[in-house]
Amino acid sequence: MRFAVLADVHGNYLALEAVLADIKAQGLTEIVNLGDMVSGPLDAHRTVEIMMGMNAVCVRGNHDRYVTDYTLEQMYPSDRLAHSQLTPPQMEWLRALPFSAIYRNEVYCVHATPDDDNTYWMEAVTPEGVVHMAAIESIEAKAAGIPQSLILCAHTHIARSVRLRDGRMIVNPGSVGGPGYRDITPFPHVLEVGTPDACYAIIEKRGDRWDVTFRQVPYDHDAMAALARQNESMAWASALATGWIR
């Protein structure tokens, strides 16, 4: 079994196109998509159009949920922009996506954690806003009751894999389209991945072991940064241009 895992595209269709081209070049035909396809000062319509034609296993992210289920007054500005760009059929497609999914009976797929689509799984944030790796006990507690040997999550945009002490593996493929963001939950913090490249993962099962390869794919990130500036989102523009928010 060998397949690609992507997540957190956030309306960045150029990054998505580059990743899909790289996936094809790697000889892969199966894709798992872990959500947050929309929300961001970019192009939700073109992104979802591509996603709907991928025939991938998809779950819904927290921002996908905000865009389809919240009122305009409840939404963040980037969610409202994505909402304005999507057609009714695209909205219905997003709304119908499941919270979690099982891929090939062996892989548990979710956007954030099994209990909440807006909680970090493998990372934690201090009251001072420092993002760090969570304790293994906390990571394992969130995985309780999941029988699959491979667990896929996203949400933090940080490419990371953790092997639990019982042998199960958790993988976050990183973000295709959002190399940095600011958040206020659970405490105000900034997350920066340090590269403008589009990130995803290739996972292969060899015997009883899962192997993961993280890939960083160059694309025209300056064009997406210019679009973010056009939509008056300077933090997004900085992250897209450099991988840092300045």
C-alpha positions in Angstrom: 0.0 0.0 0.0 1.4 3.4 -1.1 -0.5 6.6 -1.2 -0.3 10.4 -0.8 -1.6 12.5 2.1 -2.4 16.2 1.8 -4.1 18.8 4.0 -4.6 22.4 4.7 -4.7 23.8 1.2 -6.6 26.9 2.3 -7.6 28.1 -1.2 -4.1 27.9 -2.6 -4.9 26.3 -5.9 -1.4 26.8 -7.4 0.2 24.9 -4.5 -2.4 22.2 -4.9 -1.8 21.9 -8.6 2.0 21.6 -8.0 1.4 18.9 -5.3 -0.9 16.9 -7.6 1.7 17.1 -10.4 4.4 15.8 -8.0 2.1 13.0 -6.8 1.6 11.9 -10.4 5.3 12.1 -11.0 5.8 9.8 -8.0 3.6 7.2 -9.6 0.8 7.5 -7.0 -2.9 7.2 -7.8 -4.5 7.2 -4.4 -4.9 10.3 -2.2 -6.2 11.1 1.3 -7.2 14.7 1.9 -7.4 15.8 5.6 -9.5 19.0 5.1 -9.3 22.7 5.4 -9.5 23.1 1.7 -11.0 26.6 2.0 -10.6 29.7 4.1 -7.8 32.1 3.2 -7.4 35.2 1.1 -6.9 33.2 -2.1 -9.3 31.2 -4.4 -11.6 28.8 -2.7 -13.7 28.2 -5.8 -10.8 27.0 -8.0 -9.4 24.9 -5.1 -12.7 23.1 -4.4 -13.3 22.6 -8.2 -10.0 20.7 -8.3 -10.7 18.8 -5.1 -14.1 17.6 -6.4 -12.5 16.0 -9.4 -9.7 14.2 -7.4 -11.6 11.1 -6.4 -9.8 11.2 -3.0 -10.8 10.1 0.4 -11.7 13.4 2.1 -12.6 14.6 5.6 -13.8 18.0 6.6 -11.7 20.6 8.4 -12.7 23.2 10.9 -12.5 26.0 8.4 -14.6 24.0 5.9 -17.2 23.7 8.6 -17.0 27.4 9.5 -17.6 28.3 5.8 -20.6 26.0 5.4 -22.2 26.1 8.8 -21.5 29.5 10.4 -23.4 32.7 9.7 -21.5 35.5 8.0 -21.3 37.4 11.3 -19.7 34.4 13.0 -17.0 33.9 10.3 -13.5 35.1 10.3 -12.8 37.5 7.3 -11.0 34.7 5.4 -13.9 32.4 5.9 -16.3 35.1 4.6 -14.2 35.6 1.5 -14.2 31.8 0.8 -17.9 31.7 1.4 -18.4 34.4 -1.2 -16.3 32.5 -3.8 -18.1 29.1 -3.5 -21.0 28.0 -5.6 -24.1 26.2 -3.9 -23.0 22.8 -5.3 -19.5 23.3 -3.8 -20.9 24.3 -0.5 -23.1 21.2 -0.4 -20.1 19.0 -1.3 -18.1 20.5 1.6 -21.0 20.2 4.0 -21.5 16.5 3.1 -17.9 15.5 3.9 -17.4 13.3 7.0 -15.7 14.4 10.3 -13.4 11.3 10.0 -12.9 8.4 7.7 -11.3 4.9 7.6 -9.1 4.3 4.5 -8.6 0.7 3.4 -9.6 -0.5 6.8 -6.1 0.3 8.1 -5.9 4.1 8.3 -7.8 6.4 10.6 -8.2 9.9 9.0 -9.3 13.1 10.8 -8.5 16.8 10.5 -7.5 17.5 14.0 -8.4 15.0 16.8 -11.1 12.4 17.1 -13.0 14.6 19.5 -12.6 18.1 18.1 -11.7 19.6 14.7 -10.0 22.6 16.3 -7.6 21.0 18.7 -3.9 20.3 18.3 -3.0 16.6 18.6 0.8 16.4 18.5 1.5 20.0 19.5 0.8 22.2 22.5 0.9 25.9 23.2 2.1 27.6 26.4 0.3 30.6 27.8 3.1 32.7 26.5 2.3 31.5 22.9 5.2 29.1 22.4 4.3 26.1 20.2 6.0 22.9 21.2 5.6 19.1 20.8 3.1 17.7 23.2 4.0 15.1 25.8 3.7 11.5 24.6 1.1 10.8 27.3 -1.2 13.5 25.9 -0.7 12.3 22.3 -1.5 8.7 23.3 -4.6 9.7 25.3 -6.2 11.3 22.2 -5.5 8.0 20.3 -7.3 5.8 22.8 -9.7 3.4 21.2 -8.5 3.8 17.7 -7.6 0.3 16.4 -6.0 1.3 13.1 -2.2 1.1 13.1 -1.8 4.4 11.2 -3.5 7.6 12.2 -3.5 10.7 10.0 -4.2 14.2 11.2 -3.5 17.8 10.1 -4.6 21.2 11.4 -1.3 22.6 12.7 0.4 22.7 9.3 3.5 21.1 10.8 4.8 18.0 9.1 5.5 15.5 11.8 5.3 11.8 12.6 5.1 10.2 16.0 5.4 6.5 16.7 3.3 5.6 19.8 4.7 3.2 22.4 2.2 0.5 21.3 3.6 0.7 17.7 0.8 2.8 16.1 2.0 5.8 14.1 0.5 9.3 13.8 1.4 11.4 10.8 0.6 15.1 10.0 1.6 15.7 6.3 2.1 19.5 6.8 0.2 22.1 4.8 -0.1 22.3 1.0 -1.1 26.0 1.0 -0.6 27.7 4.3 3.0 28.0 5.6 2.1 30.2 8.5 -0.8 31.6 10.5 -1.9 33.4 13.7 -4.4 31.8 16.1 -5.9 32.6 19.5 -6.7 29.0 20.6 -5.8 27.8 23.2 -3.6 30.9 23.6 -2.6 33.6 21.1 0.3 32.2 19.1 2.0 32.3 15.7 2.9 29.2 13.7 5.5 29.4 10.9 6.9 26.5 9.0 9.9 28.3 7.5 9.4 27.5 3.8 7.0 28.8 1.2 7.0 25.4 -0.5 3.9 23.2 -0.7 4.1 20.3 1.7 2.6 16.8 1.7 3.5 13.2 2.6 3.9 9.9 0.9 3.1 6.9 3.1 3.9 3.3 2.3 3.3 0.1 4.2 6.1 -2.4 4.2 5.2 -5.6 6.0 3.9 -4.4 9.4 5.7 -1.1 9.3 4.5 2.3 7.9 7.1 4.5 6.3 6.6 8.2 5.7 8.3 10.6 3.4 7.6 14.3 3.6 7.9 16.3 0.4 8.3 20.0 -0.2 7.2 21.1 -3.7 8.2 24.5 -5.1 5.5 26.5 -7.0 4.7 30.1 -7.8 4.2 31.2 -4.2 4.9 34.8 -5.2 1.7 34.8 -7.2 -0.3 33.6 -4.3 1.4 36.1 -2.0 0.4 38.9 -4.4 -3.2 37.6 -4.4 -3.2 37.7 -0.6 -1.9 41.3 -0.7 -4.7 42.1 -3.2 -7.2 40.8 -0.7 -5.6 42.9 2.1 -4.1 40.0 4.1 -0.5 41.0 4.9 0.2 38.2 7.3 -0.9 35.6 4.8 1.2 37.4 2.1 4.3 37.3 4.2 3.8 33.6 5.1 3.2 32.6 1.4 6.2 34.6 0.2 8.7 33.4 2.8 7.3 30.8 5.2 7.5 33.4 8.0 5.1 36.1 9.3 6.8 39.4 9.5 
